[in-house]
Amino acid sequence: QSAIVRDRRRVHPLKPGQMRMGRSRDNEINVGDLLASRHHAELHISLGGVELVDLASANGTFVNGHRISRAPVMQRDVIAIGHHLFQLEGSSLVEYVDSGDVAFEVQNVSVWAGTKQLMHDMTFRLPGRSLLGVVGPSGAGKSTLLNALTGFRPADRGSVRYAGRDLYAEYDELRRRIGYVPQADPLHDQLTVREALLYGSELRFPADTTADERRARVEEVIGQLGLSAHADTRVSRLSGGQKKRTSVALELLTRPSLLFLDEPTSGLDPANDQSVMETLRGLAKGGGAGSTDESGRTVIVVTHSVLFLDLCDFILVLAPGGHVAYFGPADGALRFFGKQDFREFAAVFRELEATPGEQMAARFRASEFFVPSVVVAPAVRKAPPELPSVRQQPVHAQLSTLTRRYWRVVLADRSYLRLIIAYPFLLGIVPRILKAPDGLGPLPQSPNPDATKVLVVLVLCACFMGMANSIREIVKERAIYRRERTIGLSRTAYLGSKIILLTAITTAQCLVFTLIAVVGRTPPQAAVLGLPLLECLLAVIVAALASMMIGLFVSTLIDNADKAMPILVLVTMGQLVFSGGLTSMTGRLVLEQISFLVPARWGFAALASTDDLNVVSKLGNPTLRTDPPDRLWEHSAGTWALDILIGVVIGVAALALTTVMLRRIEPKVTRAADAAPAPGAAGPPGFGPGSIQGQPPAGRMPLHG
């Protein structure tokens, strides 16, 4: 632990009895870190020694890198609570702060996908407070390297060390020191910078942090990133550079000492590109003593932009196949590749693409710029148990946060708000303009075709409205969802927030829509509830909500919001055909069975049951109609209830499928065992139980629902 900043050392004399540790000032040992719980852990001190007990903390208590619930503490053992480290020395507990001014080392890292090697013996060492730029052509392994360094997908061979500590072996503790900014900004465009950070802080800090504590940290980060003048500006109105700094601000809330960025300058003009790179350099160096960011951090940025690589302390150039074509200072890269400045560096990519990666790596190793790494004998690493969730808030608290954030997004998006308000009025007019001079009831001597037309259009508009409300809701937030899942977002809370608000909106729309469409010409007699209008309203709501759930399911299947509208039209047309109102589904093999899966079929059946449409349309009357009566339209309490129940079941089934499919878009956070070659396949040399190579932990890091 020599890399810990020593000038921030505090000494706590130990007294016999119990000493509590945590963020609250009533603790004997105060831990000034928002990642610490108010009452985090307790020391039991006696003549027999010192025992540490975790007090059900949000982020866990660690001894020598291992999470504990209760454990003895020996001399020189290291206790970790948030960014604060404590060491037992004699009869005192010495406190240090992990400042981020620590070395970051990568030793012989190799990654395989089956039998194909994606990364070849990656080795480099960064001193503390360094900015590393990672560049290379497509297929050079930049994303693979990023996943290995963050621990999202650990390497199959080699080690990654933070302050001399094995990142993979102690990942449960050290993952809280890692910040990751994806290429797509995980921000809601409709929120202001301050709102986005405040909602983000609720998900990132323990449940016992106060609103004042979170707000203070948000304001601190806003100032640190130079966003004070834009704090109340909507994200959609920010420049590309300001938007990227807001994404970085989200990660800085928890004070990470390792910050990784994936293509932060993608799509930015040169001015914003330079601004972002200068910001990253400032974050790496820190603000010096007395600033809000005294110590800085290690920053690793993967980029295609080469104009401002001179701002980096070090550059790592990757050749296709995951080979190191160069690692060293920025000015050394120019000399090695024979360029005058980084404006000429794009030509290097063409050279890398035209030359085998092994050849480029050999050329670098033979050059004066190559500094051999200290050879460390690999050690066998035992596979740890499955890692616990990093969730900070209980599910119900996350549900509250996400619902409030979603509601704020809806209110802030004026065009969307106007649309959902206009929908029921505009769609309610459609069935209203259909002439039905005889109402929806039966005629003495002939069928009443107007009743069928009105009810078909009524249920079709309801299904369209419900699905239109939801079909873009998940796909448009994919980047946000993926990032927040890695910090402990509950899948249940996320879907719950969508369902609560969309159900409220859709139900309110259905109320207005149904009143406009059928008031004054309701069916003559109810089947079960006594009020025909109420039965019609419930049938419309069930059809709309089931279609809303299908919309959410479709939203998990598509990868672009622009694809939603064509699918909406296609599904709506299918609902029209299979509703049973346009053409009879009774007795039509296959088509009838397919129709049972369609919400419009059951919504229309419930409306038909209330209206007694078999009688109204004279179905089964050999003189007037050839179509057989539909048993789902019978005017009885049991039939109407069955229609409603199955409509609800379809909605629940669609919700279950949505939950399953959400896993497909979640970040692939895996341990090495998931990527191991199948038995009998040719894998990495020495891979397997007999290997002496260091291996990352097995198992899967869960993203709990």
N, C-alpha and C positions, 0 to 999 in steps of 0.2 A: 504493500500500500504506500510505497514511497512517493507515488505520483500525486498523492493527495496534497492539497495546498496546506502547508504547515502554518502559515501566518494567520490562519483562521481557526486555530486550535483553542479549545476551551477545556478546562479540567473540572470534573464534577466529583467531589469527594463522596465516597459511598458510606452510608450509615446503616447500621443493622436494622432490619425490618424490611419495609416495602417502599420502593421508590418508583413512582409512575412516570412514564415518558409519553409525550404527545404534544399536539399543537396548542392545546389550551394552556392558559397562564397559571391554572391551578395545579399543574403537574410539577413534581419536584425537578424534573429535567424537561425543559421546554424545547420542543423541536419546531423551529420556525420554517415550516415547509408545508405548502398546501396539499402535498401528497401524503402527509402524515394525518392520521385521524386525531380527533381532539384528545381522546384517551387511547393511545395506540398500543402500548405495551407496559409491562410492569416488571421491575427487578425485585427478586426475593433474595435478600442478603442475610446470611447467617454464618456461624463459625464453620459450617460445612462447605461453604462456597457460595457462588452466585448462580441463581437460576433466572432465566428470562421467560416471561409468559406473554404471549400475544393476546390482546384484548379484543378479538374479533375485528381487527383493523381492516380497512378497505383494501389497502395495498400490500398487506403482509409485513411480517418482521423476519429478517434474515440473519443467520449466523454463518459466517464464512461462505456466503453465497447460496445458502440453502434455506428455504422457507421453513419456519418452525411454528409450532403452537405452544410448545414448552420445551426448553432445552437448558442444560447447564452451560455456563459461560466460563471458559478457562482463560488463563493469562494469554494475552496477545490475540485472542479471538476478536473478529471484527463483526460488530452488529451494524446492520444497515436498516435505516428507516428513511424512506424517501431518498433525498440526496445527502443525508447526514449519516456519517459513519462514526461508530464509537468503538474504542478499543480498551479492553481491561488491562490496566497497568498498575500492579500492586493493589492498593486499596482505593484507586481512583478510576473513573471512567473518563477517558480522553476523547473529546469530540473533534472531528474534522468535517469539513464540507467538501464533497466531491465537486470540484469547480468546473470540470470539463477541460482543464489545462493538463491533459494527460495524453500519453502516446497511444496510438491505434496501430496495431500490427496485423498484417495478413501474411500467413506462412503456408506456402505450398498448397494453396486452395485449388481443388479440382472438382468439377461438377460433371456428372453424366446424366443423359436421358436415355435410359435403356443401355444399349451398347455404344452409343455415340457420346464422345467426350465434348462437352460444351465449353469447358474452362480448363486451361492447362497450367498447372503449377503457378498460380498467381501468388506473387510475393512482393510486398512492399511495406514500408514503415513510415507513418506520419507522426511528426512531433505534435505536441499540443498546440491548439489554436491555429490549425492549418486549414487552408482552403485547397482542396484537391479537385481539379477538373478531369473528368473521365470522358474521353472522346474516342471515336472510331467509326468506321463505316457500318452500315446495317449488317447484322449477322455476326458482329464481332463479340457479342456476349455482354453488352453493357447492362441489359436488364437482368441477365443471369447473375452477373457480379453484384448488382444492387440487391437482389434477393438474398444472395449469400451473405453480404455484409450486414444487412438488417436483421438476418435471422428468419426472414419470412420463409425462405427455402434454403436451409443450411447446405453447405458444401458436403460432398461425399467424402472428400479427403481434405486434410489440412486443418488449420485452426485460424480463428479470428480472435485477437486479444485486445481487450480494452483495459488500460492501466495494468497490464500484465495478467489480467484475469480472462479466463476462457469464456468468450461470449456465449458459446453454445451450451457449455456445461452449467453456466450460471445465468441462463437466459431469463428465468423467472424473475430474477431481481433486475438484471441489467436492461431488460426490454423497456423499463420505465425511463431509461436515460436516452432512448432513441426517439427522434422525431423524423417523420417521413412526409414529404410534400409530393403528391403524385403529379403527373403531367396535367391532368384535368383538375382545375381548381374545385375543391370540395366545398363550394359556397352556393348559397341561394342568392340569385341575382336580385330578388325582390327585397332582401333585408339590407339594412345599413351595415357599415363596417362594425359599429359598436354592437348592434343586435346580433350579428353573426358570431362575434366573439363571446358575447354573454351567453348565448344558447350553447355554444361550444364548450364554455367553461363548466356549465352544469353537467355535461356528459363526461368531462375529463377529471373532475375533482370529486373527492369523497362526499357522500351524502350529508355529512355533518359540517361542511363548509357553509358559511353564511353568505347571503347575497352581497353584503358589504365586502367580505374578503374576496369574493370572485370579481366584483366590480373594480376593486382596487388593483387586482392583478391585470385585468383587462385594460384599464387606463394606463398602467405601467407599460404594457406591451405595445399599445397604440403609440405612445410616445417613443418607445425604443425603435419602432419601425418607421418613424416619421409620418405617421398617418393621422396626427392630431387634427389637421385641417380638413380631413376627409372622414372623420369618425362618424358623422351623421349623414354621409353620402351613401346612396344605394349602391350596392356592388355593381349593378348593371351600368352605372354611370362612371365607373372608375376606368382609368387607362389600364392597358395590359400590365404595365409594371406595378401600378398601385394594387391591382387585383392579385398579382402574385405575392406582393408583400403582405396582403391580408391573409392569404393562404399560409404563408410562413408564420404570421402572427398566431394563427390557430395552434401551430405546433409549439411555439415558444411559450404558450401558457404554462406548460408543465416544466419549463426550464430544462429541455433536453441538452445533454452534453455532447451528443452525436446527432448531427442533422444531415439527412440525406434528401436530395432533391432530384426528381426525374424530369428532365427537359424543362426547366423553369422558364427558359427564354423562347420556347417554341411559339412561333407565330407573332413574336414581338418585333417592332421596328428597332433599328440600331440604337436609338436614344434610350428606349425602354430596356433593351438588352443590356446596355452599359449600366443603367440605373440598378437593375436587378443584380448584376454581378458585383457592383460596388457595395450594395446592401449586404450581399453574402460575405464579402470580404470583411466588412465591418462587424458582422455577426461572429465571424471566426476570431477576429482579434479582440473583441470586447471593447468596452468603453473606458477601461482603466479604473483605478481606485476611485471610489466615491460615486461611480455611475450605477445605474440600475442593472448593468450587465458587466460586472467587473472582470470576469475571468475569461469570457469568450467560450469557444467550443470548437470541435472538429467539424468541418463542413465538407461534405462530398457531393459534388454536383455532376450528374450525367447530362451531357449537352451535345447538340449537333453544331452549335454556334461556336465559331473559332475567333471571332473578331476581338474579343476581350479576354482571351486566355491569359494575357500578361498580368491580369489581376490575380490569378491563382498563384499560390505558393509552389504547388507541385502539379504536374500534369501526368496522367496515365493514358497512354495511347494503346488501344487494343487493336490487334489484327484479327481478321476472320478466323473463327475457331477458338476464340478466347485466349490468344497468345499475347504476351506483353511485348509490344513493339518499342515502347519507351516508358520509363518512369524516372522522374527527376524534376529539378527546378524548371520553371517555365522558359527561362532564357536558354537553358541547355537543350530544350526540345528544338528550338530554332537552329542551333548549331548542328545538332545531330541530323536533322532532316535537310540541312543546307538551305534554310529560308532566311530572308531578311526580317520579316515581321509576320504577324499572324494573319494578315490579309492574304498571304500566299499559302497559308496552311491548308486550304481546301484541296490543293493539289496533292497533299500527302495522302488524303483519302483515296484518290485514284491509284496512287502507288500501292497502298495497302490492299486494295481490291484486286490489283493485278499480280500481286506477289503472294505465294503461299505463306500462311501464318507462321509455320515452323521456320521458314527462311528468315522472316522479319525478326522473330524472337532470337534466332541464332546470331543475327547481325547485331542486335542490341547487346547480347551477352558478351560478344567479342569486342565491344567498343569501350572507350575510356569512360563512358557515362554510366556503365553498369557497376553498381556497388553490391558485391555479394552479401546476402543476408547471413546472419549468424545461424548456423545449422542447429536446430533443436530436435533432439531425438523424439519422435512421435510416441505417444503413450496411448494405451487402450483406455477408452472412456466408457464407463458403465452407462447403460441407457437409463435415464431418469423416468419417473412416472409421468403420466400425462400432465401437462401444465394447466394450472387453474386459470379461470377467466380473469381478464384485467378489468372487468366491469366495476365502475366506481359507484354507480347508483343502483338501488334495487329496481326491479322492473316497473313497479308502479310509479316510482319517481321519474324514470325515463319516459314512461308513457305520458305523464303530465308535461314534461319538458317538450317532448316531440309534438304533442297535440297543440300546445301553445305556440310553438314555432310554426307549425303548419298553418294554424289559423292566422298568424301574423303574415305569413307568405301570401295566403289567399287575399287578405285585406289589402296588402300592399300591391298586388298585381291587379291594377284597375281594369285592364282589358278583360282578364279572366273573370273578375268579379261581375263586370257588366254582362258578360256572356251567360254566367250561371243564373243571373237574375232574369235575363231576357228569355232563356230557354223555356220555362214553363208557360210563359205568356204566348210566345210565338208558336210553340208546339201545341198548346191548348186550342189555338184557333183552327188548326188543321182538321181535327175530327168535328169541330163545331161547324165548319162551313159545309160539311156533308149534309145534304138534305135528308131529313127524317120526319116528314110531316105526320106520320102515324106513330112517332115515338119509337121506343125499342120493344114494345109489347107485341103480342100475337094479333093477327088479323083473322076475321072469321072464316073466310073462304080461300085465302091464298097465303103464301109465305110473305114474310116481311124482310126483303133483302137489305133494306137500309140498316137494320139492326146489326147484321153481320158486318157491313162495311164500317159502321161507327166503332164497333168493338175491336175489329182488326186494327184499324188505324190507331185507336186508343192504346192498345197494348204495344203496337210497333213503336209508337213515339216514346212510350215509357221505357222500352228496352234500349232504344237509341240514346235517350237522355242519360240513363244510368251508366251505360258503357262509355259514352262520351266523357262523362265526369272523371272516369278513372283510368282510361287506357294509356294516358301519358304519365301518370303519377309516379311510377317507379322508374321507368326508363329515363326520364329527364333528371332524376336524382341519383343515377347509377354511381357516379364518381363520389358523391357525398356518402352514399350508403356503404360503398366498399371501404372508404377510409374510416368511417365511424365504426364499422364492424371490427376493425383491427384494434380499436381503443375500447372495446367492450360494449358496443351498442347491442341491445337485445332485439333479436328478430321479432319476438312477440310484441315488444313495445313499439317497434317501428310500424309493423302491420296494424297494430291496434290503433295507433294515432291516425292512420289513413282511414281505417274503417269507421272510427268514431265520427270524424269530421265529414267524410263522404256520405255516410249514412244519414247524418243530420241534414246535409245539403240536399241529398236526393229525396229524402222524405218530405222536406219542405217544398221542393219543386213539384213532387207528385201531388201534394195537397192542392196547390194552386192550379196545376195542370188539369187535374181531375174535375175540380169545381167548374173551371171554364168549359171543359169538354162535355159534361153530362148533366149539369144542373138544369132542371126543367124538362129533362127527357130521360130520367132514370128508369131502370126496369120496374115493372109494376109491383113485384113482390120479392122480398128477400128470401134466401134459402135457409139462413140460420140465425143471423144477427138482428133481424127485425127491421133494419134500415138498408134498403138497396144501395143507397149512396155510400154507406160505410163499407159494405162488401166490395163495391167497385173500387173504392179507394184502397182497401187492403190488397186486392188483387193487383192493382197497378203498382203499389209499393213493392210487393214481393217480386214481381217481374222486373222492376227497375233495379232493385237491390241485387237480385241474382245476376242480372246483366252487368251491374257494377263490379261484382266479384269476378266475373269472367273478364272484364276489362282489366282488372288488376293482374289476373293470370296472364293475359296476352302481353301486358306491359313488362312482365319478366322474361318473355320469349324474344322480344325484339331488341335490337341494339341501337336503335336510332328513333327518336321521337317522330321524325318525318314519316316513318313507316306506319304510324298508328292510324292515320286517317283512312288509307286504302283498306286496311283490315277492318276498321269500324264499319265502313260501307259494306264490305263483303259479309261480315257477320250479321249485320242488320238485314240484308237481303235474305240470308239463310233463315233468320228468325221469322221473316214474313212468310216464306214458303212453308216452313215446318210448324207454324202456329196452328194449322188446322183450319183457319178461317178462310184462307184463299182457296185451298183445295182440301178435300177430305183426306185425312191420314188413316182413317179406320179401315182395317183389313188389308193395308198395303204393306206387304212383307218388306222388311229392311227399312223402308221409309218411315213406317210407323215407329219402329224401334229407335231410329235416329231421332225422331221428333221428341221422344221421351227425355232426351238430354238437353232440350232447348227450353230456356225460361219462358219464351213467348208461348210455347205450347200449353204450359200450366197456368200462366197468367190469363191467357185467352180462355182456357177451359173454366177457370174460376168465374170470369165474367159471364161466360155462356151459361154456367150453372145458375148464377144469380138471375139471369135473364130467361132461363128455361129455353135456350136457343134451339133445342131439338123440336120443341113445340112451335116456337116462333117461326122457324124455317121449314116446318112441316117435313122434317127428315123422317124417313121410314113410311111416309104416306105414298102408297103405290100410285095414286092418281096424280099427285102434284110433284113428287121428287123421287129420283132414283137413288140418291145417296142414302146410305144407312144411318141411323141415329148414332151419335158418339156417346159411349157410356160415360165419358169424362164430363159431359155437359148436363148430366141429369140434375134436375132441380130438387136436390135433397141436401140435408145438412152433412151427411157423410161424404158425399161426392165433393161438395165445395171444400170441406175441410181437407180431404185428400189432395185436391188440386193445390191448395195453399201449402200444405205440408211438403209435398214433393218439390214445389218451387223453392221452399226454404232449404231443403236437402241439396238441391242443385247449387244454391249459393254457398252452402257450407262446403260442399265438395270442391267447388272452384277455389274457395279460400284455402282448403287443404293443399290443393295443387300449387297454389301461389306460394305457400310456405315452403313446399318442397323445391320449387323452381328457383326461389330466392337463393338457395344454396349454390345454384349454378353460377350466379353472378358475383358471389362473394370472393374475396381475395383468397388465392390458394396458399394458405399459411400451413406449411407442412414441415415435418421433421424428415430426416434423411431416410428413414426406413421406407417411407412412401415412394421414394425415388430409386430404391435399390433394384438392380436387375432381377428379373424373374429367375427362379432356380433353373440352373442349366444354361442360362444365357451367359454370353461372354460379357463380363462386367469389368469394372476398374481393377487393375492388378492389385492383388492382395486383399480384395474386398471379401469380407466374410468373417466367421468366428475366429479363424486362425490368424487374421491380419494383425500386424503390430502397428498399423497406421492408426493415428488418432481419428476417431469417427465422431460425428455429431450425434446428439441424442436421438434415439428412436422414438417412435410413437407419433402422435399428431397433436399439434397445439390447437385446442378446441376453440371454436367461435360459438359459444353457447347461445342457444336461442333465447 
